[in-house]
Amino acid sequence: MSLNGKRDHFELSDLIQFGVFCDLKPKKAKGIIREMHLQIGKWSTFAEKAGVPEKTAQAIYRAMRRKIIIPV
């Protein structure tokens, strides 16, 4: 998958630009990104409730790209 011409090292601005491409205002895109960032932090709880094996849940979590800085 590519986003804003990149396949890796995405920045917040790349995600916002994609939101604008999808007809979202930048403020709305930032809100969605912030909410997703918060929910990703709860992945282990979701995975446990869904019955995802622990090793699989850990592998999925490691694959999530969580390094984008989300301003408050």
N, CA, C, O and CB atoms as a CASP TS submission, in Angstrom:
PFRMAT TS
TARGET T0000
AUTHOR 0000-0000-0000
METHOD Language model
MODEL 1
PARENT N/A
ATOM      1  N   MET     1       0.844  -1.174   0.000  1.00  0.00           N
ATOM      2  CA  MET     1       0.000   0.000   0.000  1.00  0.00           C
ATOM      3  C   MET     1       0.890   1.239   0.000  1.00  0.00           C
ATOM      4  O   MET     1       1.916   1.275   0.680  1.00  0.00           O
ATOM      5  CB  MET     1      -0.961  -0.003   1.218  1.00  0.00           C
ATOM      6  N   SER     2       0.504   2.222  -0.743  1.00  0.00           N
ATOM      7  CA  SER     2       1.223   3.493  -0.695  1.00  0.00           C
ATOM      8  C   SER     2       0.248   4.589  -0.268  1.00  0.00           C
ATOM      9  O   SER     2      -0.960   4.503  -0.489  1.00  0.00           O
ATOM     10  CB  SER     2       1.873   3.829  -2.080  1.00  0.00           C
ATOM     11  N   LEU     3       0.806   5.598   0.338  1.00  0.00           N
ATOM     12  CA  LEU     3       0.012   6.720   0.826  1.00  0.00           C
ATOM     13  C   LEU     3       0.795   7.986   0.538  1.00  0.00           C
ATOM     14  O   LEU     3       1.924   8.149   0.999  1.00  0.00           O
ATOM     15  CB  LEU     3      -0.314   6.583   2.358  1.00  0.00           C
ATOM     16  N   ASN     4       0.194   8.871  -0.219  1.00  0.00           N
ATOM     17  CA  ASN     4       0.851  10.127  -0.563  1.00  0.00           C
ATOM     18  C   ASN     4       2.205   9.870  -1.237  1.00  0.00           C
ATOM     19  O   ASN     4       3.162  10.620  -1.039  1.00  0.00           O
ATOM     20  CB  ASN     4       1.037  10.993   0.697  1.00  0.00           C
ATOM     21  N   GLY     5       2.268   8.796  -2.038  1.00  0.00           N
ATOM     22  CA  GLY     5       3.484   8.445  -2.761  1.00  0.00           C
ATOM     23  C   GLY     5       4.523   7.703  -1.942  1.00  0.00           C
ATOM     24  O   GLY     5       5.628   7.464  -2.428  1.00  0.00           O
ATOM     25  N   LYS     6       4.197   7.330  -0.704  1.00  0.00           N
ATOM     26  CA  LYS     6       5.150   6.641   0.170  1.00  0.00           C
ATOM     27  C   LYS     6       4.645   5.244   0.496  1.00  0.00           C
ATOM     28  O   LYS     6       3.440   4.993   0.495  1.00  0.00           O
ATOM     29  CB  LYS     6       5.383   7.444   1.470  1.00  0.00           C
ATOM     30  N   ARG     7       5.574   4.338   0.775  1.00  0.00           N
ATOM     31  CA  ARG     7       5.223   2.998   1.235  1.00  0.00           C
ATOM     32  C   ARG     7       5.627   2.797   2.700  1.00  0.00           C
ATOM     33  O   ARG     7       5.272   1.793   3.317  1.00  0.00           O
ATOM     34  CB  ARG     7       5.895   1.936   0.348  1.00  0.00           C
ATOM     35  N   ASP     8       6.360   3.745   3.237  1.00  0.00           N
ATOM     36  CA  ASP     8       6.836   3.643   4.616  1.00  0.00           C
ATOM     37  C   ASP     8       7.174   5.055   5.106  1.00  0.00           C
ATOM     38  O   ASP     8       7.167   6.014   4.334  1.00  0.00           O
ATOM     39  CB  ASP     8       8.087   2.687   4.722  1.00  0.00           C
ATOM     40  N   HIS     9       7.464   5.160   6.389  1.00  0.00           N
ATOM     41  CA  HIS     9       7.851   6.436   7.007  1.00  0.00           C
ATOM     42  C   HIS     9       6.778   7.509   6.807  1.00  0.00           C
ATOM     43  O   HIS     9       7.078   8.648   6.448  1.00  0.00           O
ATOM     44  CB  HIS     9       9.185   6.922   6.427  1.00  0.00           C
ATOM     45  N   PHE    10       5.530   7.123   7.048  1.00  0.00           N
ATOM     46  CA  PHE    10       4.425   8.069   6.936  1.00  0.00           C
ATOM     47  C   PHE    10       4.525   9.112   8.044  1.00  0.00           C
ATOM     48  O   PHE    10       5.003   8.835   9.144  1.00  0.00           O
ATOM     49  CB  PHE    10       3.064   7.335   7.001  1.00  0.00           C
ATOM     50  N   GLU    11       4.071  10.292   7.729  1.00  0.00           N
ATOM     51  CA  GLU    11       4.004  11.379   8.695  1.00  0.00           C
ATOM     52  C   GLU    11       2.543  11.779   8.859  1.00  0.00           C
ATOM     53  O   GLU    11       1.694  11.423   8.042  1.00  0.00           O
ATOM     54  CB  GLU    11       4.876  12.597   8.245  1.00  0.00           C
ATOM     55  N   LEU    12       2.267  12.512   9.910  1.00  0.00           N
ATOM     56  CA  LEU    12       0.904  12.975  10.158  1.00  0.00           C
ATOM     57  C   LEU    12       0.360  13.725   8.943  1.00  0.00           C
ATOM     58  O   LEU    12      -0.806  13.564   8.582  1.00  0.00           O
ATOM     59  CB  LEU    12       0.859  13.876  11.404  1.00  0.00           C
ATOM     60  N   SER    13       1.190  14.529   8.324  1.00  0.00           N
ATOM     61  CA  SER    13       0.739  15.301   7.159  1.00  0.00           C
ATOM     62  C   SER    13       0.292  14.391   6.010  1.00  0.00           C
ATOM     63  O   SER    13      -0.610  14.756   5.256  1.00  0.00           O
ATOM     64  CB  SER    13       1.859  16.230   6.677  1.00  0.00           C
ATOM     65  N   ASP    14       0.906  13.214   5.866  1.00  0.00           N
ATOM     66  CA  ASP    14       0.489  12.266   4.828  1.00  0.00           C
ATOM     67  C   ASP    14      -0.920  11.760   5.107  1.00  0.00           C
ATOM     68  O   ASP    14      -1.738  11.638   4.194  1.00  0.00           O
ATOM     69  CB  ASP    14       1.475  11.080   4.744  1.00  0.00           C
ATOM     70  N   LEU    15      -1.198  11.467   6.373  1.00  0.00           N
ATOM     71  CA  LEU    15      -2.525  10.977   6.738  1.00  0.00           C
ATOM     72  C   LEU    15      -3.582  12.066   6.567  1.00  0.00           C
ATOM     73  O   LEU    15      -4.691  11.798   6.104  1.00  0.00           O
ATOM     74  CB  LEU    15      -2.525  10.468   8.183  1.00  0.00           C
ATOM     75  N   ILE    16      -3.234  13.279   6.940  1.00  0.00           N
ATOM     76  CA  ILE    16      -4.176  14.390   6.778  1.00  0.00           C
ATOM     77  C   ILE    16      -4.443  14.631   5.290  1.00  0.00           C
ATOM     78  O   ILE    16      -5.582  14.878   4.892  1.00  0.00           O
ATOM     79  CB  ILE    16      -3.625  15.682   7.450  1.00  0.00           C
ATOM     80  N   GLN    17      -3.401  14.559   4.479  1.00  0.00           N
ATOM     81  CA  GLN    17      -3.571  14.744   3.037  1.00  0.00           C
ATOM     82  C   GLN    17      -4.502  13.682   2.465  1.00  0.00           C
ATOM     83  O   GLN    17      -5.321  13.976   1.595  1.00  0.00           O
ATOM     84  CB  GLN    17      -2.210  14.696   2.321  1.00  0.00           C
ATOM     85  N   PHE    18      -4.379  12.451   2.951  1.00  0.00           N
ATOM     86  CA  PHE    18      -5.280  11.392   2.498  1.00  0.00           C
ATOM     87  C   PHE    18      -6.715  11.714   2.914  1.00  0.00           C
ATOM     88  O   PHE    18      -7.649  11.502   2.142  1.00  0.00           O
ATOM     89  CB  PHE    18      -4.844  10.019   3.070  1.00  0.00           C
ATOM     90  N   GLY    19      -6.887  12.222   4.127  1.00  0.00           N
ATOM     91  CA  GLY    19      -8.217  12.626   4.583  1.00  0.00           C
ATOM     92  C   GLY    19      -8.818  13.693   3.682  1.00  0.00           C
ATOM     93  O   GLY    19      -9.999  13.634   3.343  1.00  0.00           O
ATOM     94  N   VAL    20      -8.007  14.665   3.297  1.00  0.00           N
ATOM     95  CA  VAL    20      -8.471  15.720   2.391  1.00  0.00           C
ATOM     96  C   VAL    20      -8.857  15.106   1.043  1.00  0.00           C
ATOM     97  O   VAL    20      -9.863  15.493   0.448  1.00  0.00           O
ATOM     98  CB  VAL    20      -7.371  16.812   2.202  1.00  0.00           C
ATOM     99  N   PHE    21      -8.063  14.157   0.567  1.00  0.00           N
ATOM    100  CA  PHE    21      -8.382  13.449  -0.678  1.00  0.00           C
ATOM    101  C   PHE    21      -9.751  12.767  -0.578  1.00  0.00           C
ATOM    102  O   PHE    21     -10.472  12.657  -1.570  1.00  0.00           O
ATOM    103  CB  PHE    21      -7.288  12.403  -1.002  1.00  0.00           C
ATOM    104  N   CYS    22     -10.097  12.314   0.622  1.00  0.00           N
ATOM    105  CA  CYS    22     -11.388  11.645   0.865  1.00  0.00           C
ATOM    106  C   CYS    22     -12.484  12.643   1.241  1.00  0.00           C
ATOM    107  O   CYS    22     -13.513  12.258   1.797  1.00  0.00           O
ATOM    108  CB  CYS    22     -11.239  10.599   1.979  1.00  0.00           C
ATOM    109  N   ASP    23     -12.268  13.905   0.942  1.00  0.00           N
ATOM    110  CA  ASP    23     -13.239  14.979   1.182  1.00  0.00           C
ATOM    111  C   ASP    23     -13.483  15.277   2.658  1.00  0.00           C
ATOM    112  O   ASP    23     -14.573  15.713   3.028  1.00  0.00           O
ATOM    113  CB  ASP    23     -14.541  14.627   0.538  1.00  0.00           C
ATOM    114  N   LEU    24     -12.488  15.049   3.496  1.00  0.00           N
ATOM    115  CA  LEU    24     -12.578  15.438   4.903  1.00  0.00           C
ATOM    116  C   LEU    24     -11.838  16.754   5.086  1.00  0.00           C
ATOM    117  O   LEU    24     -10.835  17.012   4.421  1.00  0.00           O
ATOM    118  CB  LEU    24     -11.993  14.330   5.840  1.00  0.00           C
ATOM    119  N   LYS    25     -12.334  17.571   5.981  1.00  0.00           N
ATOM    120  CA  LYS    25     -11.599  18.775   6.350  1.00  0.00           C
ATOM    121  C   LYS    25     -10.420  18.335   7.225  1.00  0.00           C
ATOM    122  O   LYS    25     -10.531  17.340   7.942  1.00  0.00           O
ATOM    123  CB  LYS    25     -12.528  19.818   7.103  1.00  0.00           C
ATOM    124  N   PRO    26      -9.291  19.058   7.179  1.00  0.00           N
ATOM    125  CA  PRO    26      -8.124  18.659   7.972  1.00  0.00           C
ATOM    126  C   PRO    26      -8.442  18.433   9.455  1.00  0.00           C
ATOM    127  O   PRO    26      -7.918  17.499  10.063  1.00  0.00           O
ATOM    128  CB  PRO    26      -7.050  19.709   7.848  1.00  0.00           C
ATOM    129  N   LYS    27      -9.297  19.282  10.040  1.00  0.00           N
ATOM    130  CA  LYS    27      -9.651  19.128  11.457  1.00  0.00           C
ATOM    131  C   LYS    27     -10.350  17.791  11.702  1.00  0.00           C
ATOM    132  O   LYS    27     -10.063  17.115  12.690  1.00  0.00           O
ATOM    133  CB  LYS    27     -10.556  20.290  11.918  1.00  0.00           C
ATOM    134  N   LYS    28     -11.262  17.407  10.813  1.00  0.00           N
ATOM    135  CA  LYS    28     -11.975  16.129  10.936  1.00  0.00           C
ATOM    136  C   LYS    28     -10.995  14.970  10.773  1.00  0.00           C
ATOM    137  O   LYS    28     -11.055  13.997  11.523  1.00  0.00           O
ATOM    138  CB  LYS    28     -13.116  16.027   9.884  1.00  0.00           C
ATOM    139  N   ALA    29     -10.095  15.070   9.798  1.00  0.00           N
ATOM    140  CA  ALA    29      -9.095  14.022   9.581  1.00  0.00           C
ATOM    141  C   ALA    29      -8.220  13.854  10.823  1.00  0.00           C
ATOM    142  O   ALA    29      -7.948  12.729  11.240  1.00  0.00           O
ATOM    143  CB  ALA    29      -8.221  14.352   8.349  1.00  0.00           C
ATOM    144  N   LYS    30      -7.779  14.962  11.414  1.00  0.00           N
ATOM    145  CA  LYS    30      -6.960  14.896  12.632  1.00  0.00           C
ATOM    146  C   LYS    30      -7.724  14.219  13.762  1.00  0.00           C
ATOM    147  O   LYS    30      -7.148  13.428  14.509  1.00  0.00           O
ATOM    148  CB  LYS    30      -6.519  16.306  13.065  1.00  0.00           C
ATOM    149  N   GLY    31      -9.010  14.519  13.895  1.00  0.00           N
ATOM    150  CA  GLY    31      -9.820  13.894  14.940  1.00  0.00           C
ATOM    151  C   GLY    31      -9.923  12.390  14.752  1.00  0.00           C
ATOM    152  O   GLY    31      -9.821  11.634  15.718  1.00  0.00           O
ATOM    153  N   ILE    32     -10.123  11.955  13.526  1.00  0.00           N
ATOM    154  CA  ILE    32     -10.200  10.516  13.239  1.00  0.00           C
ATOM    155  C   ILE    32      -8.855   9.855  13.516  1.00  0.00           C
ATOM    156  O   ILE    32      -8.803   8.776  14.106  1.00  0.00           O
ATOM    157  CB  ILE    32     -10.630  10.268  11.769  1.00  0.00           C
ATOM    158  N   ILE    33      -7.774  10.491  13.095  1.00  0.00           N
ATOM    159  CA  ILE    33      -6.429   9.946  13.324  1.00  0.00           C
ATOM    160  C   ILE    33      -6.165   9.833  14.818  1.00  0.00           C
ATOM    161  O   ILE    33      -5.640   8.821  15.283  1.00  0.00           O
ATOM    162  CB  ILE    33      -5.348  10.834  12.651  1.00  0.00           C
ATOM    163  N   ARG    34      -6.526  10.865  15.570  1.00  0.00           N
ATOM    164  CA  ARG    34      -6.322  10.853  17.028  1.00  0.00           C
ATOM    165  C   ARG    34      -7.105   9.703  17.675  1.00  0.00           C
ATOM    166  O   ARG    34      -6.580   8.997  18.536  1.00  0.00           O
ATOM    167  CB  ARG    34      -6.756  12.210  17.650  1.00  0.00           C
ATOM    168  N   GLU    35      -8.357   9.521  17.257  1.00  0.00           N
ATOM    169  CA  GLU    35      -9.189   8.449  17.818  1.00  0.00           C
ATOM    170  C   GLU    35      -8.612   7.073  17.478  1.00  0.00           C
ATOM    171  O   GLU    35      -8.586   6.186  18.331  1.00  0.00           O
ATOM    172  CB  GLU    35     -10.636   8.560  17.292  1.00  0.00           C
ATOM    173  N   MET    36      -8.159   6.895  16.259  1.00  0.00           N
ATOM    174  CA  MET    36      -7.553   5.615  15.869  1.00  0.00           C
ATOM    175  C   MET    36      -6.298   5.342  16.688  1.00  0.00           C
ATOM    176  O   MET    36      -6.052   4.212  17.110  1.00  0.00           O
ATOM    177  CB  MET    36      -7.215   5.610  14.364  1.00  0.00           C
ATOM    178  N   HIS    37      -5.511   6.385  16.906  1.00  0.00           N
ATOM    179  CA  HIS    37      -4.292   6.255  17.708  1.00  0.00           C
ATOM    180  C   HIS    37      -4.639   5.773  19.123  1.00  0.00           C
ATOM    181  O   HIS    37      -3.962   4.903  19.673  1.00  0.00           O
ATOM    182  CB  HIS    37      -3.531   7.609  17.767  1.00  0.00           C
ATOM    183  N   LEU    38      -5.682   6.338  19.695  1.00  0.00           N
ATOM    184  CA  LEU    38      -6.115   5.927  21.035  1.00  0.00           C
ATOM    185  C   LEU    38      -6.604   4.481  21.040  1.00  0.00           C
ATOM    186  O   LEU    38      -6.294   3.724  21.960  1.00  0.00           O
ATOM    187  CB  LEU    38      -7.225   6.856  21.547  1.00  0.00           C
ATOM    188  N   GLN    39      -7.359   4.098  20.027  1.00  0.00           N
ATOM    189  CA  GLN    39      -7.912   2.744  19.971  1.00  0.00           C
ATOM    190  C   GLN    39      -6.828   1.695  19.728  1.00  0.00           C
ATOM    191  O   GLN    39      -6.909   0.587  20.257  1.00  0.00           O
ATOM    192  CB  GLN    39      -8.971   2.655  18.877  1.00  0.00           C
ATOM    193  N   ILE    40      -5.826   2.035  18.940  1.00  0.00           N
ATOM    194  CA  ILE    40      -4.720   1.101  18.714  1.00  0.00           C
ATOM    195  C   ILE    40      -4.027   0.787  20.034  1.00  0.00           C
ATOM    196  O   ILE    40      -3.539  -0.326  20.233  1.00  0.00           O
ATOM    197  CB  ILE    40      -3.706   1.682  17.697  1.00  0.00           C
ATOM    198  N   GLY    41      -3.984   1.755  20.928  1.00  0.00           N
ATOM    199  CA  GLY    41      -3.392   1.533  22.240  1.00  0.00           C
ATOM    200  C   GLY    41      -4.148   0.499  23.062  1.00  0.00           C
ATOM    201  O   GLY    41      -3.611  -0.031  24.035  1.00  0.00           O
ATOM    202  N   LYS    42      -5.384   0.209  22.681  1.00  0.00           N
ATOM    203  CA  LYS    42      -6.213  -0.776  23.388  1.00  0.00           C
ATOM    204  C   LYS    42      -6.236  -2.117  22.660  1.00  0.00           C
ATOM    205  O   LYS    42      -7.061  -2.975  22.976  1.00  0.00           O
ATOM    206  CB  LYS    42      -7.641  -0.248  23.549  1.00  0.00           C
ATOM    207  N   TRP    43      -5.348  -2.308  21.696  1.00  0.00           N
ATOM    208  CA  TRP    43      -5.360  -3.507  20.866  1.00  0.00           C
ATOM    209  C   TRP    43      -5.339  -4.795  21.687  1.00  0.00           C
ATOM    210  O   TRP    43      -6.099  -5.717  21.389  1.00  0.00           O
ATOM    211  CB  TRP    43      -4.180  -3.487  19.926  1.00  0.00           C
ATOM    212  N   SER    44      -4.500  -4.882  22.700  1.00  0.00           N
ATOM    213  CA  SER    44      -4.391  -6.139  23.449  1.00  0.00           C
ATOM    214  C   SER    44      -5.725  -6.519  24.089  1.00  0.00           C
ATOM    215  O   SER    44      -6.067  -7.700  24.144  1.00  0.00           O
ATOM    216  CB  SER    44      -3.305  -6.025  24.530  1.00  0.00           C
ATOM    217  N   THR    45      -6.475  -5.542  24.568  1.00  0.00           N
ATOM    218  CA  THR    45      -7.794  -5.811  25.147  1.00  0.00           C
ATOM    219  C   THR    45      -8.758  -6.312  24.075  1.00  0.00           C
ATOM    220  O   THR    45      -9.476  -7.288  24.292  1.00  0.00           O
ATOM    221  CB  THR    45      -8.359  -4.545  25.823  1.00  0.00           C
ATOM    222  N   PHE    46      -8.776  -5.646  22.921  1.00  0.00           N
ATOM    223  CA  PHE    46      -9.643  -6.079  21.822  1.00  0.00           C
ATOM    224  C   PHE    46      -9.289  -7.495  21.383  1.00  0.00           C
ATOM    225  O   PHE    46     -10.170  -8.334  21.196  1.00  0.00           O
ATOM    226  CB  PHE    46      -9.530  -5.112  20.631  1.00  0.00           C
ATOM    227  N   ALA    47      -7.994  -7.752  21.222  1.00  0.00           N
ATOM    228  CA  ALA    47      -7.541  -9.061  20.748  1.00  0.00           C
ATOM    229  C   ALA    47      -7.934 -10.160  21.731  1.00  0.00           C
ATOM    230  O   ALA    47      -8.381 -11.233  21.326  1.00  0.00           O
ATOM    231  CB  ALA    47      -6.017  -9.060  20.538  1.00  0.00           C
ATOM    232  N   GLU    48      -7.765  -9.888  23.015  1.00  0.00           N
ATOM    233  CA  GLU    48      -8.117 -10.881  24.035  1.00  0.00           C
ATOM    234  C   GLU    48      -9.612 -11.190  23.992  1.00  0.00           C
ATOM    235  O   GLU    48     -10.007 -12.356  24.015  1.00  0.00           O
ATOM    236  CB  GLU    48      -7.717 -10.381  25.439  1.00  0.00           C
ATOM    237  N   LYS    49     -10.440 -10.150  23.930  1.00  0.00           N
ATOM    238  CA  LYS    49     -11.895 -10.354  23.880  1.00  0.00           C
ATOM    239  C   LYS    49     -12.318 -11.112  22.627  1.00  0.00           C
ATOM    240  O   LYS    49     -13.294 -11.862  22.653  1.00  0.00           O
ATOM    241  CB  LYS    49     -12.619  -9.010  23.938  1.00  0.00           C
ATOM    242  N   ALA    50     -11.587 -10.918  21.533  1.00  0.00           N
ATOM    243  CA  ALA    50     -11.925 -11.578  20.266  1.00  0.00           C
ATOM    244  C   ALA    50     -11.345 -12.983  20.171  1.00  0.00           C
ATOM    245  O   ALA    50     -11.604 -13.702  19.206  1.00  0.00           O
ATOM    246  CB  ALA    50     -11.429 -10.746  19.097  1.00  0.00           C
ATOM    247  N   GLY    51     -10.561 -13.374  21.173  1.00  0.00           N
ATOM    248  CA  GLY    51      -9.989 -14.716  21.168  1.00  0.00           C
ATOM    249  C   GLY    51      -8.789 -14.880  20.250  1.00  0.00           C
ATOM    250  O   GLY    51      -8.476 -15.993  19.828  1.00  0.00           O
ATOM    251  N   VAL    52      -8.116 -13.776  19.940  1.00  0.00           N
ATOM    252  CA  VAL    52      -6.918 -13.857  19.100  1.00  0.00           C
ATOM    253  C   VAL    52      -5.796 -14.458  19.945  1.00  0.00           C
ATOM    254  O   VAL    52      -5.541 -13.981  21.050  1.00  0.00           O
ATOM    255  CB  VAL    52      -6.511 -12.439  18.532  1.00  0.00           C
ATOM    256  N   PRO    53      -5.123 -15.492  19.447  1.00  0.00           N
ATOM    257  CA  PRO    53      -4.012 -16.076  20.211  1.00  0.00           C
ATOM    258  C   PRO    53      -2.968 -14.998  20.547  1.00  0.00           C
ATOM    259  O   PRO    53      -2.703 -14.103  19.744  1.00  0.00           O
ATOM    260  CB  PRO    53      -3.351 -17.239  19.411  1.00  0.00           C
ATOM    261  N   GLU    54      -2.388 -15.104  21.739  1.00  0.00           N
ATOM    262  CA  GLU    54      -1.490 -14.062  22.226  1.00  0.00           C
ATOM    263  C   GLU    54      -0.326 -13.787  21.273  1.00  0.00           C
ATOM    264  O   GLU    54      -0.009 -12.628  21.004  1.00  0.00           O
ATOM    265  CB  GLU    54      -0.952 -14.448  23.581  1.00  0.00           C
ATOM    266  N   LYS    55       0.309 -14.835  20.762  1.00  0.00           N
ATOM    267  CA  LYS    55       1.438 -14.626  19.846  1.00  0.00           C
ATOM    268  C   LYS    55       0.994 -13.904  18.576  1.00  0.00           C
ATOM    269  O   LYS    55       1.715 -13.052  18.055  1.00  0.00           O
ATOM    270  CB  LYS    55       2.089 -15.970  19.483  1.00  0.00           C
ATOM    271  N   THR    56      -0.175 -14.242  18.090  1.00  0.00           N
ATOM    272  CA  THR    56      -0.706 -13.578  16.897  1.00  0.00           C
ATOM    273  C   THR    56      -1.017 -12.119  17.206  1.00  0.00           C
ATOM    274  O   THR    56      -0.704 -11.233  16.411  1.00  0.00           O
ATOM    275  CB  THR    56      -1.973 -14.302  16.384  1.00  0.00           C
ATOM    276  N   ALA    57      -1.628 -11.870  18.351  1.00  0.00           N
ATOM    277  CA  ALA    57      -1.960 -10.499  18.752  1.00  0.00           C
ATOM    278  C   ALA    57      -0.693  -9.655  18.876  1.00  0.00           C
ATOM    279  O   ALA    57      -0.674  -8.495  18.466  1.00  0.00           O
ATOM    280  CB  ALA    57      -2.735 -10.497  20.089  1.00  0.00           C
ATOM    281  N   GLN    58       0.358 -10.233  19.436  1.00  0.00           N
ATOM    282  CA  GLN    58       1.623  -9.505  19.574  1.00  0.00           C
ATOM    283  C   GLN    58       2.235  -9.204  18.210  1.00  0.00           C
ATOM    284  O   GLN    58       2.766  -8.115  17.990  1.00  0.00           O
ATOM    285  CB  GLN    58       2.613 -10.310  20.427  1.00  0.00           C
ATOM    286  N   ALA    59       2.161 -10.169  17.297  1.00  0.00           N
ATOM    287  CA  ALA    59       2.703  -9.958  15.947  1.00  0.00           C
ATOM    288  C   ALA    59       1.943  -8.847  15.228  1.00  0.00           C
ATOM    289  O   ALA    59       2.543  -8.012  14.552  1.00  0.00           O
ATOM    290  CB  ALA    59       2.635 -11.265  15.124  1.00  0.00           C
ATOM    291  N   ILE    60       0.638  -8.843  15.376  1.00  0.00           N
ATOM    292  CA  ILE    60      -0.180  -7.796  14.751  1.00  0.00           C
ATOM    293  C   ILE    60       0.172  -6.436  15.347  1.00  0.00           C
ATOM    294  O   ILE    60       0.321  -5.454  14.620  1.00  0.00           O
ATOM    295  CB  ILE    60      -1.695  -8.093  14.936  1.00  0.00           C
ATOM    296  N   TYR    61       0.304  -6.383  16.669  1.00  0.00           N
ATOM    297  CA  TYR    61       0.628  -5.116  17.328  1.00  0.00           C
ATOM    298  C   TYR    61       1.976  -4.576  16.849  1.00  0.00           C
ATOM    299  O   TYR    61       2.120  -3.378  16.603  1.00  0.00           O
ATOM    300  CB  TYR    61       0.643  -5.296  18.854  1.00  0.00           C
ATOM    301  N   ARG    62       2.958  -5.467  16.721  1.00  0.00           N
ATOM    302  CA  ARG    62       4.279  -5.033  16.248  1.00  0.00           C
ATOM    303  C   ARG    62       4.212  -4.492  14.820  1.00  0.00           C
ATOM    304  O   ARG    62       4.997  -3.620  14.447  1.00  0.00           O
ATOM    305  CB  ARG    62       5.278  -6.195  16.318  1.00  0.00           C
ATOM    306  N   ALA    63       3.283  -5.006  14.030  1.00  0.00           N
ATOM    307  CA  ALA    63       3.158  -4.572  12.633  1.00  0.00           C
ATOM    308  C   ALA    63       2.428  -3.237  12.488  1.00  0.00           C
ATOM    309  O   ALA    63       2.493  -2.609  11.431  1.00  0.00           O
ATOM    310  CB  ALA    63       2.431  -5.632  11.830  1.00  0.00           C
ATOM    311  N   MET    64       1.737  -2.800  13.535  1.00  0.00           N
ATOM    312  CA  MET    64       1.009  -1.530  13.471  1.00  0.00           C
ATOM    313  C   MET    64       2.007  -0.377  13.457  1.00  0.00           C
ATOM    314  O   MET    64       2.991  -0.383  14.196  1.00  0.00           O
ATOM    315  CB  MET    64       0.025  -1.388  14.670  1.00  0.00           C
ATOM    316  N   ARG    65       1.745   0.585  12.626  1.00  0.00           N
ATOM    317  CA  ARG    65       2.646   1.740  12.501  1.00  0.00           C
ATOM    318  C   ARG    65       2.183   2.806  13.481  1.00  0.00           C
ATOM    319  O   ARG    65       1.312   3.621  13.180  1.00  0.00           O
ATOM    320  CB  ARG    65       2.670   2.301  11.030  1.00  0.00           C
ATOM    321  N   ARG    66       2.793   2.778  14.666  1.00  0.00           N
ATOM    322  CA  ARG    66       2.344   3.643  15.747  1.00  0.00           C
ATOM    323  C   ARG    66       3.283   4.818  15.998  1.00  0.00           C
ATOM    324  O   ARG    66       3.092   5.553  16.967  1.00  0.00           O
ATOM    325  CB  ARG    66       2.194   2.843  17.007  1.00  0.00           C
ATOM    326  N   LYS    67       4.272   5.010  15.170  1.00  0.00           N
ATOM    327  CA  LYS    67       5.304   6.007  15.458  1.00  0.00           C
ATOM    328  C   LYS    67       4.957   7.419  15.015  1.00  0.00           C
ATOM    329  O   LYS    67       5.732   8.347  15.248  1.00  0.00           O
ATOM    330  CB  LYS    67       6.572   5.602  14.811  1.00  0.00           C
ATOM    331  N   ILE    68       3.818   7.595  14.386  1.00  0.00           N
ATOM    332  CA  ILE    68       3.417   8.935  13.965  1.00  0.00           C
ATOM    333  C   ILE    68       3.015   9.728  15.206  1.00  0.00           C
ATOM    334  O   ILE    68       2.219   9.260  16.020  1.00  0.00           O
ATOM    335  CB  ILE    68       2.242   8.878  12.927  1.00  0.00           C
ATOM    336  N   ILE    69       3.560  10.908  15.340  1.00  0.00           N
ATOM    337  CA  ILE    69       3.262  11.756  16.497  1.00  0.00           C
ATOM    338  C   ILE    69       1.910  12.435  16.271  1.00  0.00           C
ATOM    339  O   ILE    69       1.698  13.123  15.273  1.00  0.00           O
ATOM    340  CB  ILE    69       4.393  12.821  16.726  1.00  0.00           C
ATOM    341  N   ILE    70       1.015  12.224  17.218  1.00  0.00           N
ATOM    342  CA  ILE    70      -0.320  12.799  17.139  1.00  0.00           C
ATOM    343  C   ILE    70      -0.403  13.962  18.128  1.00  0.00           C
ATOM    344  O   ILE    70      -0.329  13.739  19.336  1.00  0.00           O
ATOM    345  CB  ILE    70      -1.419  11.722  17.436  1.00  0.00           C
ATOM    346  N   PRO    71      -0.556  15.197  17.642  1.00  0.00           N
ATOM    347  CA  PRO    71      -0.668  16.327  18.569  1.00  0.00           C
ATOM    348  C   PRO    71      -1.972  16.266  19.355  1.00  0.00           C
ATOM    349  O   PRO    71      -2.988  15.776  18.861  1.00  0.00           O
ATOM    350  CB  PRO    71      -0.578  17.655  17.807  1.00  0.00           C
ATOM    351  N   VAL    72      -1.927  16.761  20.563  1.00  0.00           N
ATOM    352  CA  VAL    72      -3.099  16.746  21.434  1.00  0.00           C
ATOM    353  C   VAL    72      -4.061  17.829  21.057  1.00  0.00           C
ATOM    354  O   VAL    72      -5.110  17.969  21.685  1.00  0.00           O
ATOM    355  CB  VAL    72      -2.697  16.897  22.880  1.00  0.00           C
TER
END
